[in-house]
């Protein structure tokens, strides 16, 4: 089952360039958080193996979007002349370290929730938290009708709207 999630991450990553041309980085990050939340909700409410597999596949697609998006956003923070050194050093290695530590520490962190509610409820609770975080991000990222021109691209991304 875990391999299916990893496989769908690999399938989600190639979709990133097309989405990057059409959506802002914030929108991609929001989708990348919302998809695992939706997937974990599917796993938590699953009545059978097929629904668990579907949830893991949906969640994996989100991870496949988040990783290249965060890599690109991190690279954009570096000065162009130092970008290669920054990405090969602390910044990118920090992202990879964070991902791997998260994979190691998350079972330990969620264990008390599993002990108190069961594994299905733990997936439901964490899926709800991720979906809520994505929804809140989507709502706060929406342009408002007052203030500066919201259709002006930011210097960091041609389709990013100023907030």
C-alpha angles and dihedrals in degrees: 000000000000089000089057090057091049090047092053089049087057088050093048095052095066089055090061098084093054092046091045089058092052107031136049119251089249091055091050092049089049091052090045090056095040096052096058088045090053091045093051090048088054090050093047093051096038119140092191148002094277092060091046089052091048091051093050091049092051091048092048091055089058092051088050089058098043099053099057090038093054091044090054094044091050091049090052090059092062123083108255092243092054099036097104094049093044094050094045091048135035104344102051093033087052091054092049091045090051092051093048094044089050091053090050099041100038095077089050093047095048095044095093090052090049091049092051101039109014130251096281092052090046090057090046093050095046092043090051091050092051093044090049091049090051092048092049091049091049092050095047092045093056113110117248127222094238129065130033123354105290093202094065110109117232119240091247099057130017093223099035111115120218117247 
